[in-house]
């Protein structure tokens, strides 16, 4: 399981629930687990939603994983890399990994293969969108970012 999934699932596992309010989720990451600042907890929440690990339903954050089956290692703490700003292609790959069950190396390989199969005419981000689509992953929130960057037009 990837680090983002472990971090996002931890408040749900700690509270033995499948849904939490935004406030309770961020409070758990910041003050209960003492892993990050409230601002970082908000970013983790956003990353969780973008990657499909979390969804927002009827005013609550709902975990799209079975938290009870997760084994969070003793002494686990998120790495500083979790908080760095990710590029669009990294976000697309995270969505694919968390929604398809394919590991990151395989995702990179599929993106490269897609690019090569189309004669290298596509930007890597466009190839990543195509791979995500083929695997049934919703990358809608990132489509406009890729489109505006590739076309040079804002959406």
C-alpha positions in Angstrom: 0.0 0.0 0.0 1.3 3.4 -0.9 2.2 6.0 1.8 -0.7 8.4 0.9 -3.2 5.6 1.4 -1.8 4.7 4.8 -1.8 8.3 5.9 -5.4 9.0 4.7 -6.7 5.7 6.1 -5.1 6.2 9.6 -7.7 8.5 11.0 -10.5 6.2 9.9 -8.7 3.2 11.4 -8.0 5.0 14.6 -11.6 6.0 15.0 -13.0 2.6 13.7 -15.3 4.3 11.2 -15.7 4.6 7.4 -16.7 8.3 7.4 -15.4 11.4 9.2 -16.1 15.1 9.1 -13.4 17.2 7.5 -12.7 18.8 10.9 -12.3 15.3 12.6 -10.1 14.0 9.8 -7.7 17.0 9.9 -7.8 17.1 13.7 -6.8 13.4 13.8 -3.9 13.9 11.5 -2.7 17.1 13.2 -3.4 16.6 16.9 -4.2 12.9 17.6 -1.5 11.4 15.5 0.8 14.5 15.6 2.0 13.9 12.1 1.5 17.3 10.5 0.2 20.8 10.8 -3.5 21.5 10.1 -2.5 23.1 6.8 -0.7 20.0 5.7 -3.7 17.9 6.8 -5.8 19.9 4.5 -3.4 19.2 1.6 -3.4 15.5 2.5 -7.2 15.6 2.4 -7.2 17.2 -1.0 -4.6 14.6 -2.3 -6.8 11.8 -0.9 -9.8 13.2 -2.8 -7.9 13.8 -6.0 -6.5 10.2 -5.9 -9.9 8.6 -5.2 -8.9 7.3 -1.8 -11.5 9.6 -0.2 -14.8 10.9 -1.5 -17.0 13.6 -0.1 -20.5 12.3 0.5 -23.3 14.1 2.4 -20.9 16.4 4.3 -18.6 13.6 5.3 -15.3 12.3 4.1 -15.7 8.6 3.1 -12.8 6.2 2.8 -12.8 4.1 -0.4 -10.6 1.5 1.3 -11.2 -1.1 4.1 -9.4 0.6 7.0 -9.8 -2.5 9.2 -7.7 -4.6 6.8 -4.8 -2.1 6.8 -1.7 -2.8 8.8 -0.1 0.5 9.8 3.5 -0.3 10.9 4.4 0.6 14.5 6.1 4.0 14.6 4.9 4.9 11.1 5.2 8.6 10.2 4.7 10.2 6.8 7.8 11.2 4.9 8.4 14.8 4.0 7.9 13.8 0.3 4.2 13.5 1.0 3.9 17.2 1.5 5.8 18.4 -1.5 3.8 19.8 -4.4 3.3 17.1 -7.0 3.2 17.7 -10.8 0.2 16.8 -12.8 1.7 13.5 -14.1 2.5 12.4 -10.6 -1.1 13.1 -9.5 -2.4 11.1 -12.5 -0.1 8.2 -11.6 -1.3 8.3 -8.0 -4.9 8.1 -9.1 -4.1 5.2 -11.3 -2.2 3.4 -8.6 -4.8 3.9 -6.0 -7.7 3.0 -8.2 -6.3 0.1 -10.3 -4.2 -1.9 -8.0 -1.3 -1.6 -10.4 2.1 -0.6 -8.8 3.8 2.6 -9.8 6.5 1.0 -11.8 3.9 -0.8 -14.0 2.0 2.5 -14.4 5.2 4.3 -15.6 5.8 1.4 -18.0 2.3 1.6 -19.4 2.6 5.3 -19.9 5.9 4.9 -21.7 4.4 2.1 -23.9 1.4 4.3 -24.7 3.7 7.2 -25.7 5.9 4.9 -27.9 2.9 3.2 -29.5 1.8 6.6 -30.7 5.2 7.5 -32.2 6.2 9.7 -29.3 3.8 12.4 -30.5 2.0 12.8 -27.2 3.1 14.5 -24.1 3.7 12.1 -21.2 0.7 13.7 -19.3 -1.6 13.0 -22.2 -0.4 9.4 -22.4 -1.0 9.1 -18.7 -4.6 10.4 -19.2 -5.1 7.8 -21.9 -3.8 5.0 -19.6 -6.0 6.2 -16.8 -9.0 6.2 -19.1 -8.2 2.7 -20.4 -8.1 1.4 -16.7 -11.4 3.2 -15.8 -9.8 5.7 -13.5 -11.5 9.1 -13.2 -8.9 11.8 -13.8 -11.5 14.4 -14.7 -10.2 17.0 -12.2 -6.8 16.9 -13.9 -7.9 16.9 -17.5 -8.3 20.7 -17.7 -4.8 21.2 -16.3 -3.3 19.0 -19.0 -5.4 20.5 -21.7 -4.5 24.0 -20.9 -0.8 23.3 -20.6 -0.7 21.2 -23.8 -2.8 23.5 -25.9 -1.5 26.7 -24.5 -5.1 27.8 -23.8 -6.7 28.3 -20.4 -10.0 26.5 -19.8 
